[in-house]
Amino acid sequence: MSVRAQVLLWSLQRLSAAVLAVCVVAHLATMIYAVRHGLSAADILGRTRGNYAWLAFYVTFVAAVAIHAPIGLRTILGETLGWRGTLADLVVLALGVVLALWGWRAAYAVFA
């Protein structure tokens, strides 16, 4: 893999980590608020249904996960198992696509 591609992956990993940090804090704060105020799942869904802001938040959260996790796994596979090359790249790319699809489906289910 070229140096340019490595720098791009490194940059995407760091950027997605920053987005994840914000999203995790916001998600946990929201969950803590919901629990402390006795909100049921139905109450929470009542607030998220049709709310484009929450949809945008969770789509962003999922996109960050779908970018961050495969890049990290690619690095771990290369460093610990010596698994590098096109096949490893395709496997982690497939993982990213699966994570994105599952996550976006869940985000849409909370919205619709």
C-alpha positions in Angstrom: 0.0 0.0 0.0 1.3 3.4 -0.9 2.4 6.0 1.7 -0.4 8.3 0.5 -3.0 5.5 1.2 -1.5 4.8 4.6 -1.7 8.5 5.5 -5.3 8.6 4.4 -6.2 5.6 6.5 -4.4 7.1 9.5 -6.2 10.4 9.0 -9.6 8.7 8.7 -8.9 6.7 11.8 -8.1 9.8 13.8 -11.0 11.8 12.5 -13.5 9.0 13.1 -12.1 8.6 16.6 -12.8 12.3 17.3 -16.4 11.9 16.0 -16.9 8.8 18.0 -15.7 10.5 21.2 -18.4 13.2 20.8 -21.1 10.7 19.8 -20.4 8.3 22.7 -20.5 11.1 25.2 -23.8 12.4 23.7 -25.3 9.0 23.6 -24.3 8.1 27.1 -25.5 11.4 28.5 -28.9 10.9 26.7 -29.2 7.4 28.1 -28.3 8.6 31.7 -30.9 11.3 31.3 -33.5 8.8 30.1 -32.9 6.4 33.0 -32.8 9.1 35.7 -36.1 10.6 34.4 -37.8 7.2 34.2 -38.3 7.2 30.5 -39.5 4.0 29.0 -38.4 2.6 25.6 -41.8 3.8 24.2 -41.2 7.3 25.6 -37.7 7.4 24.0 -39.1 6.2 20.7 -41.8 8.8 20.9 -39.1 11.4 21.0 -37.0 10.0 18.2 -39.7 9.0 15.7 -39.6 11.4 12.8 -36.9 13.5 14.4 -34.3 14.3 11.7 -31.8 15.6 14.2 -31.6 12.2 16.0 -31.5 10.4 12.6 -28.6 12.6 11.5 -26.8 12.0 14.9 -27.1 8.3 14.7 -26.3 8.1 11.0 -23.1 10.0 11.8 -22.4 7.8 14.8 -22.8 4.7 12.6 -20.6 6.1 9.8 -17.8 6.8 12.3 -18.0 3.2 13.6 -18.1 1.8 10.1 -14.9 3.7 9.2 -13.0 3.4 12.5 -13.5 -0.3 13.4 -12.3 -1.8 10.1 -9.2 0.4 9.9 -8.3 -0.6 13.4 -9.0 -4.2 12.8 -6.8 -4.0 9.6 -3.9 -2.8 11.7 -4.4 -5.4 14.4 -4.6 -8.2 11.8 -1.4 -6.9 10.2 0.5 -6.5 13.4 -0.5 -9.6 15.3 -1.2 -12.2 12.6 0.9 -10.7 9.8 -2.3 -10.8 7.6 -1.8 -8.0 5.0 -2.6 -7.5 1.4 -5.7 -7.4 -0.8 -7.6 -10.2 0.9 -7.2 -8.6 4.3 -8.3 -5.2 2.9 -11.4 -6.8 1.3 -12.4 -8.6 4.5 -12.2 -5.4 6.6 -13.9 -3.4 3.9 -16.7 -6.0 3.9 -16.9 -5.6 7.7 -17.2 -1.9 7.4 -20.0 -2.2 4.9 -21.9 -4.7 7.1 -21.5 -2.4 10.1 -22.8 0.5 8.1 -25.8 -1.4 6.8 -26.8 -2.8 10.2 -26.2 0.5 12.0 -28.1 2.5 9.4 -31.0 0.0 9.6 -31.1 0.5 13.4 -30.9 4.3 13.1 -33.8 4.3 10.6 -35.8 1.9 12.8 -35.5 4.4 15.7 -36.5 7.2 13.3 -39.4 5.6 11.4 
